[in-house]
Amino acid sequence: MYIPQNILDAVNIWLTPTFDSKTQDAIKEMMTSSPKELEDSFYKNLEFGTGGMRGIMGVGTNRINQYTLGKNTQGLSDYLHKSFPNQEIKVAIAYDCRHNSDTLAKVVANVFSANGIKVFLFSDMRPTPELSFAVKYLGCKAGIVLTASHNPPEYNGYKVYWEDGGQLVPPQDNEIIQVIDALNYDQIKFEANENLIEYIDIKIDEAFISSTIENASFNTSATAKENLKIVFTSLHGTSIKLIPDVLEKAGYKNVQIVPEQAIPDGNFPTVKSPNPEEPEALTMALALADKTNADIVVGTDPDSDRLGVAVRNTEGELILLNGNQTMVVMTHFLLQQWKKQNKITGSEFIGSTIVSTPMMLELASAYYVECKVGLTGFKWIAKMIKDFPNQKFIGGGEESFGFMVGDAVRDKDAVAATLLVCEIAAQAKEKGSSLYQELLQMYVDFGFYKEHLISITKKGIEGSNEIKQMMIDLRENPLKEINGERVVFIEDYQNSTAKNLFTDDIEPLNIPKSNVLIYYLEDGSKICARPSGTEPKIKFYFSVNCAIQNVSEVPEAETHLDNKIKNIIVSMNLN
């Protein structure tokens, strides 16, 4: 069987005594029986994407294993020593419920400690936002969490945080990658200095819970809290460690937990995907909510940074909100509360991303705050806080079911967001409304915005090439008209240009480069194309809108906007 020379070169390095016999035996087995798998395991190095490094577990340079993570950690150790000379360097490490997360976390801790770096290692799985909190709380220079978010069970990952509690951003990520790439595997220091590894748990939990309740509580009455019926599911993930405690300590006693999904399990046995973006993931929670006549359903992904929310519509039926809807509801509530407390002075801002709903801009304008818009990924919203220390961050989110309340945590945080959404629902119910009715009124006040996402999966090397070609075609042969509407602007974030197709004027985009294209149509519609940074997918985001005068117009307007999205998809041959 033919194996390309570049693959053989990479494989031969892994067949040296630097690697253990189990790894070498697995490689030899692939060479004889699975050359295709061997090629996919070694054809490239895993790369940092929008959500850090994420990949399938196994042997090889394109897999998550002790050697790829060990090399990353050795490079990061070298970079930390260079960045903070003659200082005590501390790092915090957390991990989720995935297979091998605990053992891989210990490998990472071992390498840091072998390099003379003090390690705070959580003694058991914890939500990702708690790691972000711990980095700041413990005065660490960096943090690592072992997680693959909502990916399938065969995946794991490695997310790096800096001293502000936010994820790595350019130029640091590229600088660290250069250090890592310059290393050989035999340079990794795997021998732990156990004296430098300290296990952490309850003390940090208590501080995190207190911070969460302080930041996400807004004078909701005890009666309102008692009257709100909540169903919660952790989808076999880490949030079971904290969210029930947060809700109870915040005063929410009427909480039903989906028992079949409360046990952490990296196989995620009751769902096809442990992703609250997928309606199927909340099927069991919705059934329990109907059985108990609950007002609201909340489900979180395995590492508890994303949340899905279901509420009752005007007919009393439970419906799932999308990430844009939960984001605008939470942002609007925060803005209302800040205004009530006379905390809006003109130096505040909210955060969003280029693929999220433009309705965030309308909210900001109405409350006289700025809406900063960054690239996809919460690290960019965290960077806004770091880059503008003289402005106060109120809250912000992205369409992919992530939200951040204030700046105590510098990453999307389903723990605080769960409490916040319960505060909104409880207060709405107390005044005879509902969270859903509050959303409908927002459509009247700020415009009815409707969003839709298509994810096209293309696996392997061939799939990667197909995705590249789709972006090349959209970039080099841009569409001039979509669904009968002329394209007005094209923003190309890879080339940092915004082109007006009517005037041919080109303006620079003052935002970091990214392989993203956005088409703006004459009727205000917006279409974005973006390859995923962590999964073999290309995503298309659609946003359409119209004005309505009262809530009674919502059904007709929604049908109109749904049809518009369908027609756009057909006209772009994406159906």
URQUIMO-V779132 format. One record per residue. N is the residue number from 1. RES is the residue in three letters. PHI is phi in whole degrees, -180 to 180 (NA if undefined). PSI is psi in whole degrees, -180 to 180 (* if undefined). NEAR is the number of other C-alpha atoms within 12 Angstrom. Layout:
# URQUIMO-V779132
n = [N | N]
res = [RES | RES]
phi = [PHI | PHI]
psi = [PSI | PSI]
near = [NEAR | NEAR]
This chain:
# URQUIMO-V779132
n = [1 | 2 | 3 | 4 | 5 | 6 | 7 | 8 | 9 | 10 | 11 | 12 | 13 | 14 | 15 | 16 | 17 | 18 | 19 | 20 | 21 | 22 | 23 | 24 | 25 | 26 | 27 | 28 | 29 | 30 | 31 | 32 | 33 | 34 | 35 | 36 | 37 | 38 | 39 | 40 | 41 | 42 | 43 | 44 | 45 | 46 | 47 | 48 | 49 | 50 | 51 | 52 | 53 | 54 | 55 | 56 | 57 | 58 | 59 | 60 | 61 | 62 | 63 | 64 | 65 | 66 | 67 | 68 | 69 | 70 | 71 | 72 | 73 | 74 | 75 | 76 | 77 | 78 | 79 | 80 | 81 | 82 | 83 | 84 | 85 | 86 | 87 | 88 | 89 | 90 | 91 | 92 | 93 | 94 | 95 | 96 | 97 | 98 | 99 | 100 | 101 | 102 | 103 | 104 | 105 | 106 | 107 | 108 | 109 | 110 | 111 | 112 | 113 | 114 | 115 | 116 | 117 | 118 | 119 | 120 | 121 | 122 | 123 | 124 | 125 | 126 | 127 | 128 | 129 | 130 | 131 | 132 | 133 | 134 | 135 | 136 | 137 | 138 | 139 | 140 | 141 | 142 | 143 | 144 | 145 | 146 | 147 | 148 | 149 | 150 | 151 | 152 | 153 | 154 | 155 | 156 | 157 | 158 | 159 | 160 | 161 | 162 | 163 | 164 | 165 | 166 | 167 | 168 | 169 | 170 | 171 | 172 | 173 | 174 | 175 | 176 | 177 | 178 | 179 | 180 | 181 | 182 | 183 | 184 | 185 | 186 | 187 | 188 | 189 | 190 | 191 | 192 | 193 | 194 | 195 | 196 | 197 | 198 | 199 | 200 | 201 | 202 | 203 | 204 | 205 | 206 | 207 | 208 | 209 | 210 | 211 | 212 | 213 | 214 | 215 | 216 | 217 | 218 | 219 | 220 | 221 | 222 | 223 | 224 | 225 | 226 | 227 | 228 | 229 | 230 | 231 | 232 | 233 | 234 | 235 | 236 | 237 | 238 | 239 | 240 | 241 | 242 | 243 | 244 | 245 | 246 | 247 | 248 | 249 | 250 | 251 | 252 | 253 | 254 | 255 | 256 | 257 | 258 | 259 | 260 | 261 | 262 | 263 | 264 | 265 | 266 | 267 | 268 | 269 | 270 | 271 | 272 | 273 | 274 | 275 | 276 | 277 | 278 | 279 | 280 | 281 | 282 | 283 | 284 | 285 | 286 | 287 | 288 | 289 | 290 | 291 | 292 | 293 | 294 | 295 | 296 | 297 | 298 | 299 | 300 | 301 | 302 | 303 | 304 | 305 | 306 | 307 | 308 | 309 | 310 | 311 | 312 | 313 | 314 | 315 | 316 | 317 | 318 | 319 | 320 | 321 | 322 | 323 | 324 | 325 | 326 | 327 | 328 | 329 | 330 | 331 | 332 | 333 | 334 | 335 | 336 | 337 | 338 | 339 | 340 | 341 | 342 | 343 | 344 | 345 | 346 | 347 | 348 | 349 | 350 | 351 | 352 | 353 | 354 | 355 | 356 | 357 | 358 | 359 | 360 | 361 | 362 | 363 | 364 | 365 | 366 | 367 | 368 | 369 | 370 | 371 | 372 | 373 | 374 | 375 | 376 | 377 | 378 | 379 | 380 | 381 | 382 | 383 | 384 | 385 | 386 | 387 | 388 | 389 | 390 | 391 | 392 | 393 | 394 | 395 | 396 | 397 | 398 | 399 | 400 | 401 | 402 | 403 | 404 | 405 | 406 | 407 | 408 | 409 | 410 | 411 | 412 | 413 | 414 | 415 | 416 | 417 | 418 | 419 | 420 | 421 | 422 | 423 | 424 | 425 | 426 | 427 | 428 | 429 | 430 | 431 | 432 | 433 | 434 | 435 | 436 | 437 | 438 | 439 | 440 | 441 | 442 | 443 | 444 | 445 | 446 | 447 | 448 | 449 | 450 | 451 | 452 | 453 | 454 | 455 | 456 | 457 | 458 | 459 | 460 | 461 | 462 | 463 | 464 | 465 | 466 | 467 | 468 | 469 | 470 | 471 | 472 | 473 | 474 | 475 | 476 | 477 | 478 | 479 | 480 | 481 | 482 | 483 | 484 | 485 | 486 | 487 | 488 | 489 | 490 | 491 | 492 | 493 | 494 | 495 | 496 | 497 | 498 | 499 | 500 | 501 | 502 | 503 | 504 | 505 | 506 | 507 | 508 | 509 | 510 | 511 | 512 | 513 | 514 | 515 | 516 | 517 | 518 | 519 | 520 | 521 | 522 | 523 | 524 | 525 | 526 | 527 | 528 | 529 | 530 | 531 | 532 | 533 | 534 | 535 | 536 | 537 | 538 | 539 | 540 | 541 | 542 | 543 | 544 | 545 | 546 | 547 | 548 | 549 | 550 | 551 | 552 | 553 | 554 | 555 | 556 | 557 | 558 | 559 | 560 | 561 | 562 | 563 | 564 | 565 | 566 | 567 | 568 | 569 | 570 | 571 | 572 | 573 | 574 | 575]
res = [MET | TYR | ILE | PRO | GLN | ASN | ILE | LEU | ASP | ALA | VAL | ASN | ILE | TRP | LEU | THR | PRO | THR | PHE | ASP | SER | LYS | THR | GLN | ASP | ALA | ILE | LYS | GLU | MET | MET | THR | SER | SER | PRO | LYS | GLU | LEU | GLU | ASP | SER | PHE | TYR | LYS | ASN | LEU | GLU | PHE | GLY | THR | GLY | GLY | MET | ARG | GLY | ILE | MET | GLY | VAL | GLY | THR | ASN | ARG | ILE | ASN | GLN | TYR | THR | LEU | GLY | LYS | ASN | THR | GLN | GLY | LEU | SER | ASP | TYR | LEU | HIS | LYS | SER | PHE | PRO | ASN | GLN | GLU | ILE | LYS | VAL | ALA | ILE | ALA | TYR | ASP | CYS | ARG | HIS | ASN | SER | ASP | THR | LEU | ALA | LYS | VAL | VAL | ALA | ASN | VAL | PHE | SER | ALA | ASN | GLY | ILE | LYS | VAL | PHE | LEU | PHE | SER | ASP | MET | ARG | PRO | THR | PRO | GLU | LEU | SER | PHE | ALA | VAL | LYS | TYR | LEU | GLY | CYS | LYS | ALA | GLY | ILE | VAL | LEU | THR | ALA | SER | HIS | ASN | PRO | PRO | GLU | TYR | ASN | GLY | TYR | LYS | VAL | TYR | TRP | GLU | ASP | GLY | GLY | GLN | LEU | VAL | PRO | PRO | GLN | ASP | ASN | GLU | ILE | ILE | GLN | VAL | ILE | ASP | ALA | LEU | ASN | TYR | ASP | GLN | ILE | LYS | PHE | GLU | ALA | ASN | GLU | ASN | LEU | ILE | GLU | TYR | ILE | ASP | ILE | LYS | ILE | ASP | GLU | ALA | PHE | ILE | SER | SER | THR | ILE | GLU | ASN | ALA | SER | PHE | ASN | THR | SER | ALA | THR | ALA | LYS | GLU | ASN | LEU | LYS | ILE | VAL | PHE | THR | SER | LEU | HIS | GLY | THR | SER | ILE | LYS | LEU | ILE | PRO | ASP | VAL | LEU | GLU | LYS | ALA | GLY | TYR | LYS | ASN | VAL | GLN | ILE | VAL | PRO | GLU | GLN | ALA | ILE | PRO | ASP | GLY | ASN | PHE | PRO | THR | VAL | LYS | SER | PRO | ASN | PRO | GLU | GLU | PRO | GLU | ALA | LEU | THR | MET | ALA | LEU | ALA | LEU | ALA | ASP | LYS | THR | ASN | ALA | ASP | ILE | VAL | VAL | GLY | THR | ASP | PRO | ASP | SER | ASP | ARG | LEU | GLY | VAL | ALA | VAL | ARG | ASN | THR | GLU | GLY | GLU | LEU | ILE | LEU | LEU | ASN | GLY | ASN | GLN | THR | MET | VAL | VAL | MET | THR | HIS | PHE | LEU | LEU | GLN | GLN | TRP | LYS | LYS | GLN | ASN | LYS | ILE | THR | GLY | SER | GLU | PHE | ILE | GLY | SER | THR | ILE | VAL | SER | THR | PRO | MET | MET | LEU | GLU | LEU | ALA | SER | ALA | TYR | TYR | VAL | GLU | CYS | LYS | VAL | GLY | LEU | THR | GLY | PHE | LYS | TRP | ILE | ALA | LYS | MET | ILE | LYS | ASP | PHE | PRO | ASN | GLN | LYS | PHE | ILE | GLY | GLY | GLY | GLU | GLU | SER | PHE | GLY | PHE | MET | VAL | GLY | ASP | ALA | VAL | ARG | ASP | LYS | ASP | ALA | VAL | ALA | ALA | THR | LEU | LEU | VAL | CYS | GLU | ILE | ALA | ALA | GLN | ALA | LYS | GLU | LYS | GLY | SER | SER | LEU | TYR | GLN | GLU | LEU | LEU | GLN | MET | TYR | VAL | ASP | PHE | GLY | PHE | TYR | LYS | GLU | HIS | LEU | ILE | SER | ILE | THR | LYS | LYS | GLY | ILE | GLU | GLY | SER | ASN | GLU | ILE | LYS | GLN | MET | MET | ILE | ASP | LEU | ARG | GLU | ASN | PRO | LEU | LYS | GLU | ILE | ASN | GLY | GLU | ARG | VAL | VAL | PHE | ILE | GLU | ASP | TYR | GLN | ASN | SER | THR | ALA | LYS | ASN | LEU | PHE | THR | ASP | ASP | ILE | GLU | PRO | LEU | ASN | ILE | PRO | LYS | SER | ASN | VAL | LEU | ILE | TYR | TYR | LEU | GLU | ASP | GLY | SER | LYS | ILE | CYS | ALA | ARG | PRO | SER | GLY | THR | GLU | PRO | LYS | ILE | LYS | PHE | TYR | PHE | SER | VAL | ASN | CYS | ALA | ILE | GLN | ASN | VAL | SER | GLU | VAL | PRO | GLU | ALA | GLU | THR | HIS | LEU | ASP | ASN | LYS | ILE | LYS | ASN | ILE | ILE | VAL | SER | MET | ASN | LEU | ASN]
phi = [NA | -79 | -124 | -54 | -62 | -64 | -69 | -62 | -61 | -68 | -63 | -61 | -63 | -79 | -101 | -90 | -62 | -60 | -104 | -70 | -64 | -63 | -64 | -63 | -63 | -65 | -67 | -62 | -65 | -66 | -61 | -94 | -114 | -141 | -62 | -66 | -66 | -60 | -62 | -68 | -77 | -127 | -74 | -158 | -91 | -59 | -117 | -74 | -113 | -66 | -116 | 86 | -98 | -144 | -172 | -74 | -79 | 159 | -90 | 120 | -72 | -102 | -135 | -86 | -159 | -63 | -82 | -67 | -73 | -63 | -66 | -58 | -70 | -64 | -63 | -66 | -61 | -61 | -67 | -64 | -62 | -71 | -77 | -128 | -65 | 60 | -123 | -73 | -109 | -122 | -132 | -115 | -132 | -129 | -152 | -105 | -89 | -71 | -57 | 72 | -60 | -67 | -71 | -68 | -63 | -69 | -59 | -62 | -62 | -60 | -67 | -58 | -66 | -64 | -98 | 77 | -105 | -70 | -119 | -105 | -111 | -62 | -75 | -152 | -59 | -146 | -61 | -55 | -60 | -69 | -66 | -59 | -62 | -64 | -57 | -73 | -62 | -96 | 67 | -83 | -87 | -158 | -149 | -131 | -127 | -92 | -163 | -123 | 52 | -104 | -63 | -61 | -59 | -77 | -95 | -148 | -164 | -148 | -107 | -109 | -117 | -105 | -65 | -81 | 90 | -96 | -70 | -59 | -132 | -61 | -88 | -60 | -60 | -69 | -63 | -68 | -59 | -63 | -65 | -63 | -64 | -78 | -84 | -100 | -63 | -75 | -92 | -73 | -95 | -92 | -78 | -70 | -104 | -61 | -66 | -98 | -107 | -118 | -87 | -125 | -165 | -60 | -59 | -71 | -56 | -63 | -66 | -67 | -62 | -61 | -63 | -62 | -65 | -64 | -84 | -115 | -107 | -140 | 55 | -75 | -68 | -61 | -64 | -62 | -65 | -67 | -83 | -84 | -98 | -116 | -114 | -127 | -134 | -93 | 49 | 70 | -105 | -80 | -65 | -61 | -71 | -133 | -60 | -58 | -66 | -61 | -63 | -65 | -69 | -81 | 108 | -94 | -98 | -93 | -119 | -103 | -105 | -66 | -65 | -67 | -112 | -83 | -90 | -58 | -157 | -66 | -85 | 46 | -66 | -99 | -136 | -70 | -144 | -82 | -117 | -66 | -70 | -90 | -54 | -60 | -63 | -102 | -57 | -67 | -66 | -65 | -64 | -65 | -65 | -68 | -66 | -103 | 56 | -72 | -86 | -148 | -120 | -129 | -131 | -120 | -79 | -56 | -101 | 62 | -110 | -115 | -137 | -109 | -130 | -123 | -136 | -88 | -83 | -68 | -94 | 85 | -92 | -74 | -129 | -85 | -86 | -89 | -63 | -66 | -67 | -64 | -63 | -72 | -64 | -68 | -64 | -62 | -61 | -61 | -63 | -60 | -67 | -63 | -66 | -58 | -89 | 55 | -98 | -91 | -117 | 108 | -111 | -99 | -150 | -115 | -123 | -150 | -129 | -66 | -101 | -90 | -63 | -65 | -61 | -60 | -67 | -67 | -62 | -61 | -62 | -67 | -106 | 59 | -122 | -89 | -111 | -88 | -117 | -122 | -67 | -63 | 114 | -71 | -62 | -75 | -70 | -62 | -66 | -59 | -63 | -67 | -78 | -126 | -65 | -88 | -111 | -100 | -89 | -87 | 172 | -177 | -159 | -139 | -66 | -87 | 67 | -117 | -150 | -132 | -102 | 64 | -117 | -65 | -114 | -105 | -159 | -60 | -142 | -74 | -70 | -67 | -65 | -63 | -63 | -62 | -68 | -71 | -60 | -63 | -65 | -66 | -68 | -65 | -63 | -63 | -96 | 84 | -110 | -156 | -59 | -66 | -66 | -62 | -64 | -61 | -65 | -63 | -63 | -70 | -76 | -123 | 106 | -88 | -106 | -127 | -120 | -151 | -128 | -119 | -115 | -108 | -92 | -136 | -87 | 75 | -65 | -63 | -63 | -60 | -68 | -63 | -63 | -59 | -68 | -61 | -70 | -61 | -63 | -67 | -84 | -88 | -127 | -63 | -70 | -98 | -147 | -134 | 54 | 78 | -108 | -70 | -79 | -94 | -128 | -127 | -99 | -114 | -79 | -76 | -97 | 57 | -130 | -123 | -109 | -88 | -72 | -78 | -111 | 65 | -70 | -123 | -119 | -76 | -101 | -90 | -152 | -55 | -67 | -160 | -80 | -136 | -124 | -127 | -103 | -112 | -97 | -64 | -90 | 93 | -73 | -138 | -128 | -122 | -117 | -151 | -69 | -68 | -86 | -129 | -135 | -78 | -136 | -118 | -114 | -118 | -110 | -120 | -135 | -129 | -155 | -157 | -96 | -131 | -96 | -154 | -61 | -63 | -84 | -59 | -57 | -66 | -65 | -66 | -61 | -59 | -71 | -61 | -65 | -63 | -63 | -59 | -68 | -64 | -62 | -64 | -67 | -95 | 58 | -106 | -86]
psi = [135 | 130 | 122 | 149 | -39 | -33 | -43 | -39 | -45 | -40 | -43 | -33 | -39 | -4 | 12 | 165 | -11 | -28 | 145 | 163 | -34 | -42 | -46 | -40 | -39 | -38 | -44 | -37 | -42 | -36 | -34 | -33 | -21 | 64 | -30 | -44 | -38 | -45 | -44 | -28 | -21 | 0 | -14 | 171 | 143 | 141 | 156 | 128 | -156 | -25 | 31 | -154 | 128 | 137 | 179 | 141 | 140 | -171 | 150 | 165 | -22 | 28 | 158 | 121 | 178 | -27 | -43 | -40 | -34 | -41 | -43 | -46 | -36 | -44 | -42 | -37 | -46 | -41 | -39 | -43 | -37 | -37 | -30 | 65 | 141 | 27 | 154 | 128 | 126 | 142 | 153 | 144 | 131 | 166 | 162 | -159 | 4 | 158 | 134 | 0 | -41 | -42 | -37 | -36 | -38 | -37 | -46 | -44 | -41 | -45 | -44 | -48 | -35 | -21 | 17 | 22 | 131 | 132 | 130 | 109 | 123 | 137 | -15 | 173 | 147 | 155 | 144 | -44 | -26 | -31 | -44 | -44 | -44 | -35 | -47 | -44 | -36 | 2 | 38 | 157 | -22 | 169 | 153 | 139 | 132 | 107 | 154 | 28 | -119 | 13 | 167 | 167 | -26 | -5 | 154 | 179 | 180 | 106 | 134 | 132 | 150 | -176 | -19 | -5 | -2 | 161 | 161 | 140 | 165 | 149 | -1 | -41 | -43 | -36 | -42 | -41 | -40 | -40 | -44 | -46 | -28 | -11 | 150 | 154 | -29 | -3 | -5 | 131 | 102 | -15 | 112 | 148 | 94 | -24 | -19 | 3 | 118 | 129 | 137 | 153 | -91 | -42 | -44 | -39 | -48 | -41 | -40 | -44 | -45 | -43 | -42 | -47 | -38 | -41 | -26 | 13 | 140 | 64 | 36 | 134 | 154 | -37 | -43 | -40 | -42 | -32 | -12 | 123 | 119 | 137 | 131 | 140 | 136 | -1 | 44 | 14 | -163 | -17 | -19 | -21 | -24 | -42 | -44 | -40 | -42 | -47 | -43 | -47 | -25 | -8 | 5 | 105 | -22 | 67 | 122 | 129 | 133 | 108 | -37 | -19 | 8 | -17 | 122 | 132 | 116 | -10 | -14 | 60 | -21 | 2 | 152 | -39 | 132 | 48 | 114 | -8 | -25 | 122 | -36 | -30 | -26 | 14 | -48 | -38 | -40 | -39 | -43 | -38 | -39 | -37 | -36 | 4 | 44 | 154 | -32 | 145 | 133 | 131 | 144 | 156 | 175 | -35 | 7 | 41 | -16 | 151 | 144 | 143 | 135 | 139 | 170 | 134 | -171 | -16 | 1 | 7 | 143 | 128 | 148 | 130 | 150 | 174 | -35 | -40 | -46 | -36 | -47 | -34 | -46 | -41 | -44 | -43 | -45 | -43 | -41 | -45 | -42 | -39 | -43 | -37 | 9 | 38 | -2 | 113 | -7 | -6 | 17 | 160 | 157 | 162 | 146 | -175 | 164 | -19 | 2 | 174 | 135 | -9 | -25 | -36 | -37 | -41 | -45 | -44 | -41 | -29 | 8 | 42 | 167 | 145 | 110 | 133 | 125 | -178 | 168 | 138 | 134 | -15 | -27 | -34 | -40 | -37 | -33 | -43 | -42 | -40 | -21 | 68 | -18 | -1 | 150 | 130 | 123 | -49 | 169 | 166 | -176 | 163 | -21 | 43 | 30 | 145 | 150 | 127 | 111 | -167 | 16 | -35 | 135 | 43 | 166 | 143 | 99 | -16 | -55 | -38 | -35 | -45 | -43 | -45 | -30 | -37 | -44 | -47 | -40 | -44 | -38 | -44 | -38 | -33 | 15 | 11 | -158 | 165 | -40 | -41 | -34 | -40 | -44 | -41 | -33 | -36 | -35 | -43 | -34 | -2 | 142 | 107 | 133 | 129 | 157 | 147 | 136 | 130 | 122 | 118 | 132 | 101 | 157 | -171 | -44 | -42 | -40 | -41 | -37 | -43 | -43 | -42 | -37 | -42 | -38 | -44 | -44 | -29 | -45 | -24 | 67 | 144 | 137 | -21 | 138 | 123 | 40 | 1 | 134 | 142 | 125 | -50 | 146 | 120 | 124 | 103 | -14 | -37 | -1 | 42 | 148 | 117 | 130 | 112 | -17 | -38 | -10 | 11 | 141 | 128 | 150 | 149 | 119 | 68 | 147 | 152 | 143 | 150 | 75 | 139 | 135 | 127 | 131 | 127 | 165 | -27 | 8 | 1 | 156 | 132 | 129 | 137 | 128 | 120 | 141 | 145 | -11 | -8 | 157 | 63 | 155 | 134 | 139 | 124 | 131 | 136 | 126 | 161 | 163 | 166 | 141 | 155 | -28 | 167 | -29 | -19 | -6 | -49 | -46 | -42 | -38 | -41 | -44 | -47 | -37 | -44 | -37 | -44 | -45 | -43 | -36 | -44 | -44 | -44 | -23 | 6 | 41 | 2 | *]
near = [12 | 14 | 22 | 18 | 13 | 17 | 28 | 23 | 19 | 28 | 34 | 21 | 23 | 32 | 24 | 18 | 14 | 20 | 29 | 18 | 15 | 16 | 24 | 23 | 18 | 24 | 34 | 23 | 16 | 25 | 27 | 16 | 13 | 18 | 23 | 21 | 27 | 35 | 32 | 34 | 35 | 36 | 26 | 23 | 28 | 36 | 31 | 33 | 33 | 29 | 40 | 35 | 38 | 38 | 42 | 34 | 33 | 30 | 38 | 41 | 37 | 34 | 32 | 37 | 37 | 39 | 38 | 43 | 51 | 39 | 37 | 45 | 47 | 41 | 34 | 44 | 43 | 32 | 31 | 33 | 23 | 16 | 20 | 19 | 13 | 10 | 15 | 19 | 34 | 36 | 47 | 51 | 55 | 49 | 46 | 49 | 46 | 41 | 32 | 30 | 41 | 28 | 25 | 36 | 44 | 39 | 38 | 49 | 48 | 37 | 39 | 47 | 35 | 29 | 35 | 30 | 38 | 35 | 44 | 41 | 42 | 37 | 26 | 27 | 41 | 44 | 48 | 52 | 55 | 55 | 52 | 47 | 46 | 48 | 41 | 30 | 30 | 31 | 23 | 33 | 39 | 43 | 51 | 52 | 54 | 50 | 50 | 42 | 49 | 45 | 32 | 28 | 32 | 26 | 32 | 45 | 48 | 47 | 48 | 46 | 43 | 41 | 34 | 35 | 43 | 46 | 44 | 41 | 37 | 21 | 12 | 20 | 29 | 19 | 22 | 32 | 31 | 20 | 23 | 31 | 24 | 20 | 25 | 22 | 31 | 20 | 25 | 34 | 32 | 30 | 21 | 24 | 22 | 24 | 17 | 26 | 31 | 24 | 25 | 24 | 26 | 18 | 17 | 31 | 31 | 22 | 22 | 38 | 35 | 25 | 29 | 37 | 35 | 22 | 31 | 41 | 36 | 31 | 22 | 30 | 22 | 22 | 20 | 27 | 35 | 26 | 28 | 37 | 34 | 43 | 44 | 49 | 51 | 51 | 48 | 42 | 50 | 45 | 45 | 36 | 35 | 41 | 46 | 33 | 27 | 36 | 41 | 22 | 22 | 35 | 27 | 35 | 24 | 29 | 36 | 36 | 35 | 33 | 20 | 23 | 35 | 32 | 24 | 33 | 28 | 37 | 26 | 31 | 20 | 28 | 31 | 20 | 29 | 43 | 39 | 44 | 34 | 31 | 28 | 21 | 37 | 41 | 35 | 29 | 45 | 36 | 26 | 29 | 35 | 25 | 17 | 21 | 25 | 32 | 43 | 49 | 46 | 55 | 54 | 52 | 51 | 52 | 53 | 50 | 49 | 47 | 55 | 49 | 52 | 46 | 43 | 31 | 22 | 20 | 11 | 18 | 19 | 31 | 29 | 33 | 37 | 33 | 37 | 41 | 42 | 46 | 45 | 50 | 43 | 45 | 46 | 40 | 36 | 40 | 37 | 25 | 27 | 27 | 20 | 14 | 13 | 13 | 21 | 26 | 17 | 22 | 19 | 33 | 39 | 48 | 52 | 47 | 37 | 43 | 38 | 46 | 44 | 39 | 44 | 44 | 30 | 25 | 34 | 32 | 21 | 21 | 32 | 22 | 33 | 31 | 37 | 36 | 34 | 33 | 39 | 40 | 40 | 46 | 42 | 34 | 44 | 46 | 34 | 38 | 34 | 24 | 17 | 18 | 16 | 13 | 24 | 30 | 40 | 42 | 50 | 57 | 53 | 45 | 41 | 39 | 42 | 51 | 54 | 48 | 44 | 39 | 39 | 38 | 46 | 47 | 51 | 51 | 47 | 49 | 53 | 50 | 49 | 52 | 46 | 47 | 49 | 53 | 43 | 43 | 44 | 38 | 30 | 29 | 29 | 21 | 18 | 14 | 21 | 31 | 43 | 37 | 28 | 32 | 38 | 32 | 25 | 32 | 35 | 24 | 22 | 29 | 33 | 40 | 40 | 40 | 34 | 36 | 32 | 25 | 24 | 24 | 20 | 22 | 16 | 24 | 20 | 15 | 20 | 24 | 18 | 21 | 31 | 24 | 18 | 30 | 30 | 21 | 15 | 27 | 28 | 15 | 13 | 27 | 28 | 26 | 25 | 29 | 25 | 18 | 22 | 24 | 28 | 29 | 34 | 41 | 39 | 36 | 32 | 26 | 23 | 22 | 26 | 27 | 28 | 23 | 23 | 17 | 12 | 13 | 15 | 18 | 19 | 19 | 23 | 18 | 26 | 24 | 22 | 30 | 31 | 40 | 41 | 39 | 42 | 35 | 31 | 24 | 24 | 28 | 35 | 40 | 43 | 42 | 42 | 40 | 36 | 31 | 27 | 33 | 37 | 28 | 25 | 33 | 33 | 37 | 39 | 42 | 38 | 38 | 34 | 28 | 26 | 25 | 18 | 20 | 24 | 16 | 20 | 29 | 18 | 17 | 27 | 26 | 18 | 22 | 29 | 25 | 19 | 30 | 33 | 26 | 21 | 33 | 24 | 15 | 18 | 25 | 14 | 21 | 14]
